Amino acid sequence: MNSEFKKILEKQHYGIVGHHSGVKLCHWMRQSLLFKRECYKQTFYGIKSHRCLQMTPSINQCNQTCLFCWRYQGFTEKEFYEIDDPKYILDKSIEVQRKLITGFKGDERCDQKKWKEANNPNMLACSLSGEPTLYPKLGEFFEECHRRDITTFLVTNGTNPKSLENLDPLPKQLYVSIVAPNEEVYKKICSPLISDGWEKINQTLELLQSLDTRTVIRHTLVKGWNMDKNYIKEYAHLDEKASPLFIEPKGYVFVGYSRKRMNLSNMPSHNGVYNFGNSLAKHLSYDLTMEKKDSRVVLLSRNPKMVRFDK
């Protein structure tokens, strides 16, 4: 890992794991431990915010430089030069998470029972930074997680369909981020480092129905860029192709390095996200099942009875 990049990450309170992985405490970990507030994934799906390990096996490997991305993009790579072992990555990620939450124990506001549970995560969000499907041992990594009874969520930008097609085992829940209604908007907002990104994304959408896992399409909505009401039919066409169990229209948040590329005015209100999601649901005959205002997100569901898997 580039030493300058590593310093930038550590200054931002990332925990570095090996040559290419990293951990960072989610905002909602703190909220759960100190203020009894839960993240939208707990509200929607039943996972526990305080037992979630937010990490990535590809902290600097990505094939897009999205304008709304919160991460530093100065040293983005598309390849791995040294490959760490999946078991090592998981062991060290848990170890790093334990170090990062140590200070909470002494805070009088901290729920001590939750803090003890947080030291033994049972949920892993493989989504922190980079494109996780570029890590060539991702299946082995999920296998190790599942062996330890850790639920896995994977978020991918959809540009690596072959990896998803061959992934064994699959994560327990698979997110594909579709942040543009068409190729023109995609190239502007995602600034891909590959020439066939939009083609690959459509291949992923066509593949999604055949994958034996819970599937989610996430639409990150950036006001003034990709959430015009005229785009809803185009998003619906893409969603129909994938036929996911769930769709999450979610508002862009003005945080991190995205503030150098976006403006506060690009962050939509929850009402804007809700109205977008409601219109999309009507086009698709999905139910608008839930919302979480403080996360600016709504959940569309093809089968509301399948939403939660409490653990």
C-alpha positions in Angstrom: 0.0 0.0 0.0 1.2 3.4 -0.9 2.7 4.9 2.3 1.2 8.4 1.8 -2.3 6.8 1.1 -1.9 4.8 4.3 -1.2 7.9 6.3 -4.3 9.6 4.9 -6.4 6.6 5.8 -5.1 6.3 9.3 -5.7 10.1 9.8 -9.3 9.3 8.9 -9.4 6.5 11.6 -9.3 3.6 9.2 -7.7 0.5 10.6 -5.3 -1.0 8.0 -5.3 -4.8 7.6 -2.5 -6.4 5.6 -1.6 -5.2 2.1 -5.1 -4.2 0.8 -7.8 -4.4 3.4 -9.3 -2.0 6.0 -11.8 -1.5 8.7 -13.6 1.7 9.8 -16.2 2.1 12.5 -19.6 2.9 11.0 -21.3 6.0 12.3 -24.2 3.8 13.5 -21.9 1.7 15.6 -21.3 4.7 17.8 -25.0 5.7 17.7 -26.0 2.2 18.8 -23.5 1.9 21.6 -24.0 5.4 23.1 -27.5 6.6 22.1 -29.5 3.4 21.4 -30.1 4.5 17.7 -30.0 1.9 15.0 -28.9 2.0 11.3 -31.4 1.5 8.5 -30.1 -2.1 7.9 -31.3 -3.0 11.4 -34.6 -1.3 10.8 -35.1 -3.0 7.5 -33.4 -6.3 7.7 -33.0 -7.1 11.4 -29.2 -7.1 11.7 -27.6 -5.6 14.8 -25.9 -2.2 14.2 -23.5 -2.7 17.2 -22.4 -6.2 16.0 -21.6 -5.1 12.4 -18.0 -5.1 11.1 -17.7 -2.6 8.3 -14.7 -3.5 6.1 -13.2 -4.0 2.7 -10.7 -6.4 1.2 -9.9 -3.8 -1.5 -9.3 -0.5 0.2 -7.5 1.0 -2.8 -8.6 -1.2 -5.7 -11.5 0.3 -7.7 -12.4 0.7 -11.4 -14.5 3.9 -10.9 -13.9 7.3 -9.4 -17.5 8.3 -8.5 -18.0 11.9 -7.9 -20.2 11.2 -4.8 -17.7 8.8 -3.2 -16.6 9.8 0.3 -13.1 8.2 0.0 -9.8 9.7 -1.1 -9.2 8.7 -4.7 -5.6 9.9 -5.3 -4.0 6.5 -5.4 -6.7 4.2 -6.9 -5.4 0.9 -8.3 -7.2 -1.6 -10.5 -5.0 -4.6 -9.5 -3.6 -6.5 -6.5 0.1 -6.9 -6.3 0.1 -9.0 -3.1 -2.8 -11.2 -2.1 -3.6 -11.7 1.6 -5.2 -14.9 2.9 -8.9 -14.6 3.6 -8.6 -16.1 7.1 -5.9 -13.6 7.9 -8.0 -10.7 6.7 -11.0 -11.8 8.8 -9.0 -12.4 11.9 -7.1 -9.1 11.7 -10.3 -7.2 10.8 -12.0 -8.4 14.0 -8.9 -7.6 16.0 -8.7 -4.1 14.5 -12.4 -3.5 15.2 -11.9 -4.5 18.8 -9.1 -1.9 19.2 -11.3 0.8 17.5 -14.2 0.3 20.0 -12.0 0.0 23.1 -12.5 3.6 24.1 -16.3 3.3 24.2 -16.2 1.0 27.2 -15.2 3.8 29.5 -18.0 6.2 28.3 -20.8 6.4 30.9 -23.3 6.5 28.0 -22.1 3.2 26.6 -24.4 0.1 26.8 -21.9 -2.4 28.3 -23.9 -5.4 27.2 -23.8 -4.1 23.6 -20.1 -3.3 23.9 -19.3 -6.9 24.9 -21.4 -8.1 22.0 -19.7 -5.7 19.6 -16.4 -7.4 20.3 -17.7 -10.5 18.6 -19.4 -9.3 15.3 -22.0 -11.5 13.7 -22.5 -9.3 10.7 -20.0 -8.1 8.1 -20.6 -5.3 5.6 -18.2 -5.8 2.8 -18.7 -2.3 1.4 -16.4 0.3 3.0 -14.2 1.3 0.1 -13.0 0.2 -3.3 -14.6 -2.6 -5.4 -14.6 -5.9 -3.3 -15.2 -8.2 -6.2 -11.7 -7.4 -7.5 -10.3 -9.3 -4.6 -9.7 -12.8 -6.1 -10.3 -14.8 -3.0 -13.7 -13.2 -2.1 -15.5 -16.5 -2.1 -13.0 -18.1 0.3 -13.4 -15.0 2.5 -17.2 -15.4 2.7 -16.8 -19.1 3.3 -14.7 -18.3 6.4 -17.3 -15.7 7.6 -20.1 -18.2 7.2 -18.1 -20.9 9.0 -18.1 -18.5 12.0 -21.8 -17.8 11.6 -21.2 -14.2 10.4 -23.9 -12.9 8.1 -22.4 -11.2 5.0 -23.6 -8.2 3.0 -21.6 -7.4 -0.2 -21.9 -4.1 -2.0 -20.6 -4.1 -5.6 -20.7 -1.5 -8.4 -21.7 -4.2 -10.8 -18.7 -3.9 -13.2 -17.4 -7.4 -12.5 -20.1 -9.9 -13.5 -17.7 -12.8 -14.0 -16.7 -12.6 -10.4 -20.3 -12.6 -9.2 -21.1 -15.5 -11.6 -18.3 -17.6 -10.2 -18.6 -16.5 -6.5 -18.9 -19.5 -4.2 -20.4 -19.1 -1.7 -22.4 -16.0 -2.4 -22.9 -13.4 0.4 -26.1 -13.7 2.4 -27.3 -10.4 0.8 -25.9 -8.9 -2.4 -26.2 -5.2 -3.2 -25.6 -3.8 -6.7 -25.2 -0.1 -6.9 -27.0 1.4 -9.9 -26.4 5.1 -9.7 -27.2 6.1 -13.2 -30.3 5.6 -15.5 -28.2 5.4 -18.7 -24.7 5.3 -20.0 -24.4 9.1 -20.5 -25.1 9.8 -16.8 -23.0 6.9 -15.7 -19.9 8.2 -17.4 -20.4 11.6 -15.9 -21.1 10.7 -12.3 -19.0 7.5 -12.0 -16.0 8.5 -14.1 -15.1 4.9 -14.9 -11.5 3.8 -15.3 -12.6 1.0 -17.7 -14.1 1.5 -21.1 -16.9 -1.1 -20.9 -18.3 -0.3 -17.4 -21.9 0.2 -18.5 -21.9 -2.9 -20.6 -20.6 -4.9 -17.6 -23.2 -3.4 -15.3 -26.0 -4.5 -17.6 -24.5 -8.0 -17.7 -24.6 -8.1 -13.9 -28.3 -7.0 -14.0 -29.1 -9.9 -16.4 -27.2 -12.3 -14.1 -28.8 -11.2 -10.8 -32.0 -13.4 -11.1 -30.0 -16.5 -11.4 -28.0 -16.0 -8.1 -29.3 -17.9 -5.2 -29.2 -15.2 -2.5 -31.1 -12.1 -1.4 -30.6 -9.4 -3.9 -30.8 -5.6 -3.6 -30.5 -2.8 -6.1 -29.3 0.4 -4.5 -29.9 3.7 -6.3 -27.7 6.4 -4.7 -29.6 9.6 -5.5 -27.7 12.8 -6.1 -29.8 15.9 -6.6 -29.1 17.7 -9.8 -27.3 14.6 -11.3 -29.3 11.4 -11.4 -32.7 11.7 -9.7 -34.7 13.7 -12.2 -38.3 12.4 -12.4 -37.7 11.8 -16.1 -35.2 9.1 -15.3 -37.6 7.0 -13.3 -38.7 4.9 -16.4 -35.1 4.2 -17.3 -34.3 3.1 -13.7 -37.4 0.9 -13.8 -36.2 -0.7 -17.0 -32.9 -1.6 -15.4 -34.6 -2.9 -12.2 -37.0 -5.0 -14.2 -34.0 -6.6 -15.9 -32.5 -7.6 -12.5 -35.8 -8.3 -10.7 -34.2 -8.0 -7.2 -36.0 -8.8 -4.0 -35.4 -5.3 -2.8 -34.6 -1.8 -4.1 -33.2 0.9 -2.0 -33.4 4.5 -3.2 -31.0 6.3 -0.9 -29.9 9.9 -0.7 -26.3 10.9 -1.3 -24.7 12.3 1.9 -22.4 15.3 1.8 -19.4 13.8 3.7 -15.8 13.0 3.3 -13.9 13.8 0.1 -17.1 14.0 -1.9 -17.3 17.6 -0.5 -14.5 18.5 -2.8 -16.5 17.3 -5.8 -20.1 18.0 -4.8 -22.1 20.7 -3.0 -24.5 20.5 -0.1 -27.3 21.3 -2.5 -26.6 17.9 -4.1 -27.9 16.1 -1.0 -31.6 15.4 -1.5 -34.2 15.7 1.3 -35.9 12.6 2.6 -39.1 13.8 1.0 -37.3 13.9 -2.4 -36.0 10.4 -1.9 -39.4 9.1 -0.7 -41.2 10.7 -3.7 -38.7 9.2 -6.1 -39.0 5.8 -4.5 -42.8 5.9 -4.5 -42.9 6.7 -8.2 -40.4 3.9 -9.0 -42.4 1.4 -6.9 -45.6 2.3 -8.9 -43.7 1.7 -12.2 -42.5 -1.7 -11.0 -45.5 -2.9 -8.9 -43.2 -3.1 -5.8 -44.4 -2.2 -2.3 -42.8 0.8 -0.6 -42.3 -1.2 2.6 -40.3 1.0 4.9 -38.5 4.2 5.3 -35.8 5.7 7.6 -35.8 9.4 7.5 -32.5 10.0 9.3 -30.8 7.9 6.6 -32.8 9.3 3.7 -33.6 5.9 2.4 -36.8 3.9 1.5 -37.2 0.2 0.9 -39.1 -1.2 -2.0 -39.9 -4.9 -1.8 -41.1 -7.5 -4.2 -42.1 -9.7 -1.2 -42.5 -7.8 2.1 -42.6 -11.1 4.1 -39.0 -11.8 3.1 -37.5 -8.5 4.3 -36.1 -9.4 7.8 -33.8 -12.1 8.9 -33.2 -11.4 12.6 -30.1 -12.7 14.2 
